[in-house]
Amino acid sequence: MPSNAIKVTPKTAVYPTVLHSSQWAIPVPVSAPISSAGTEDSPFVTPDGNTLYFFFTPDVKVPAEKQLIDGTTGIYVSHRIDSAWQEPQRVVLNDDLSLDDEGNLYFAHHFFENGQMIEADIYVAEKR
């Protein structure tokens, strides 16, 4: 990560969270070891609430084609044990990090509206 990287928090976000329902609380960052000064994105929690997948890159200023081969950027997984998230592990499908053994492609896609990200998802494209 760049030495001058600073973690964005809800208080410092360019586009702060806007709640449209009183049924939700203001979001707070997940504590270490998940949150870092890098960028964690597109989180997905399994229905049991004990496994977290997310995309991580140490420096969003690095072009995507270089992130692909930096050995760090990718999808990570962490498991919650006794209410504590464990050290995230990079998900490596095979030597080509975005392809599984059948040649299916895994990728994240972000949807923006008026300059603000409104949705982020992880997809798989099946090879036929």
Kinemage of the C-alpha trace (Angstrom):
@kinemage 1
@onewidth
@group {chain A} dominant
@subgroup {mainchain}
@vectorlist {calphas} color= white
{ca met a 1} P 0.000 0.000 0.000
{ca pro a 2} L 1.205 3.512 -0.588
{ca ser a 3} L 2.815 4.970 2.540
{ca asn a 4} L 0.441 7.952 2.400
{ca ala a 5} L -2.747 5.828 2.091
{ca ile a 6} L -5.496 6.835 4.510
{ca lys a 7} L -8.589 4.728 5.155
{ca val a 8} L -11.804 6.494 4.165
{ca thr a 9} L -14.408 6.355 6.918
{ca pro a 10} L -18.075 7.369 6.931
{ca lys a 11} L -16.986 10.750 8.349
{ca thr a 12} L -14.471 11.384 5.536
{ca ala a 13} L -16.323 9.814 2.583
{ca val a 14} L -16.867 11.972 -0.496
{ca tyr a 15} L -20.285 10.344 -0.881
{ca pro a 16} L -21.484 9.651 2.665
{ca thr a 17} L -24.074 6.997 3.354
{ca val a 18} L -27.665 8.179 3.024
{ca leu a 19} L -30.210 6.189 4.999
{ca his a 20} L -33.710 5.980 3.557
{ca ser a 21} L -35.174 3.854 6.336
{ca ser a 22} L -35.097 3.962 10.121
{ca gln a 23} L -34.841 0.163 10.098
{ca trp a 24} L -31.068 0.409 9.497
{ca ala a 25} L -28.235 1.857 11.575
{ca ile a 26} L -25.431 4.002 10.166
{ca pro a 27} L -22.812 1.588 8.743
{ca val a 28} L -19.419 1.358 10.385
{ca pro a 29} L -16.225 -0.098 8.895
{ca val a 30} L -15.433 -3.705 9.691
{ca ser a 31} L -12.477 -3.735 12.039
{ca ala a 32} L -9.040 -5.186 11.372
{ca pro a 33} L -7.952 -7.498 9.953
{ca ile a 34} L -10.564 -6.762 7.243
{ca ser a 35} L -10.303 -2.969 6.953
{ca ser a 36} L -6.994 -1.544 5.813
{ca ala a 37} L -5.645 1.582 4.160
{ca gly a 38} L -6.156 -0.226 0.841
{ca thr a 39} L -9.529 -0.616 -0.839
{ca glu a 40} L -11.991 -3.326 0.178
{ca asp a 41} L -14.996 -3.482 -2.130
{ca ser a 42} L -17.987 -5.600 -3.188
{ca pro a 43} L -18.461 -7.449 0.117
{ca phe a 44} L -20.639 -10.536 0.278
{ca val a 45} L -21.565 -12.316 3.523
{ca thr a 46} L -22.845 -15.874 3.368
{ca pro a 47} L -26.337 -16.473 4.826
{ca asp a 48} L -24.928 -17.911 8.074
{ca gly a 49} L -23.060 -14.613 8.647
{ca asn a 50} L -19.730 -16.319 9.230
{ca thr a 51} L -17.960 -16.029 5.868
{ca leu a 52} L -17.097 -12.746 4.161
{ca tyr a 53} L -15.874 -12.441 0.573
{ca phe a 54} L -14.611 -9.111 -0.763
{ca phe a 55} L -12.432 -7.563 -3.448
{ca phe a 56} L -9.172 -5.956 -2.282
{ca thr a 57} L -6.539 -3.843 -3.982
{ca pro a 58} L -3.764 -2.066 -2.108
{ca asp a 59} L -3.724 0.982 -4.414
{ca val a 60} L -6.669 2.056 -6.591
{ca lys a 61} L -4.399 4.496 -8.436
{ca val a 62} L -2.582 1.583 -10.085
{ca pro a 63} L -4.095 0.790 -13.518
{ca ala a 64} L -6.360 -2.274 -13.510
{ca glu a 65} L -4.124 -4.165 -15.962
{ca lys a 66} L -1.241 -3.847 -13.470
{ca gln a 67} L -3.432 -4.704 -10.470
{ca leu a 68} L -4.260 -7.970 -12.219
{ca ile a 69} L -0.646 -9.115 -11.985
{ca asp a 70} L 0.489 -7.433 -8.739
{ca gly a 71} L 0.145 -10.641 -6.694
{ca thr a 72} L -2.071 -8.938 -4.103
{ca thr a 73} L -5.196 -7.547 -5.782
{ca gly a 74} L -8.069 -10.023 -5.923
{ca ile a 75} L -10.964 -11.640 -4.102
{ca tyr a 76} L -10.382 -12.457 -0.438
{ca val a 77} L -12.282 -14.539 2.114
{ca ser a 78} L -12.415 -14.275 5.908
{ca his a 79} L -14.223 -16.506 8.379
{ca arg a 80} L -15.758 -15.323 11.643
{ca ile a 81} L -14.820 -17.484 14.608
{ca asp a 82} L -16.077 -16.627 18.105
{ca ser a 83} L -17.337 -13.221 16.870
{ca ala a 84} L -13.927 -12.243 15.414
{ca trp a 85} L -13.047 -12.040 11.723
{ca gln a 86} L -9.924 -14.054 10.909
{ca glu a 87} L -7.018 -12.928 8.730
{ca pro a 88} L -8.337 -12.738 5.123
{ca gln a 89} L -6.932 -15.203 2.608
{ca arg a 90} L -6.659 -14.474 -1.103
{ca val a 91} L -8.915 -16.722 -3.186
{ca val a 92} L -6.741 -18.294 -5.865
{ca leu a 93} L -8.747 -20.344 -8.325
{ca asn a 94} L -5.716 -21.494 -10.309
{ca asp a 95} L -2.632 -19.926 -11.920
{ca asp a 96} L -4.851 -17.501 -13.853
{ca leu a 97} L -6.457 -15.796 -10.856
{ca ser a 98} L -9.758 -14.839 -12.451
{ca leu a 99} L -10.455 -18.214 -14.068
{ca asp a 100} L -11.472 -21.464 -12.420
{ca asp a 101} L -10.465 -24.936 -13.608
{ca glu a 102} L -13.343 -25.063 -16.127
{ca gly a 103} L -12.404 -21.700 -17.695
{ca asn a 104} L -15.226 -19.722 -16.038
{ca leu a 105} L -14.403 -16.043 -15.503
{ca tyr a 106} L -15.000 -14.322 -12.144
{ca phe a 107} L -15.239 -10.538 -11.977
{ca ala a 108} L -16.689 -7.606 -10.053
{ca his a 109} L -19.018 -5.055 -11.629
{ca his a 110} L -19.964 -1.662 -10.201
{ca phe a 111} L -23.097 0.328 -11.008
{ca phe a 112} L -22.926 4.120 -10.736
{ca glu a 113} L -25.664 6.737 -10.794
{ca asn a 114} L -24.868 10.461 -10.823
{ca gly a 115} L -21.261 9.721 -9.933
{ca gln a 116} L -22.145 7.626 -6.881
{ca met a 117} L -21.753 3.853 -6.726
{ca ile a 118} L -25.163 2.355 -6.004
{ca glu a 119} L -24.371 -1.349 -6.316
{ca ala a 120} L -21.386 -3.672 -6.552
{ca asp a 121} L -21.583 -7.378 -7.333
{ca ile a 122} L -19.298 -10.341 -8.033
{ca tyr a 123} L -20.250 -12.337 -11.142
{ca val a 124} L -19.218 -15.523 -12.889
{ca ala a 125} L -19.377 -15.956 -16.658
{ca glu a 126} L -19.617 -19.628 -17.590
{ca lys a 127} L -17.482 -20.864 -20.461
{ca arg a 128} L -19.486 -22.615 -23.183
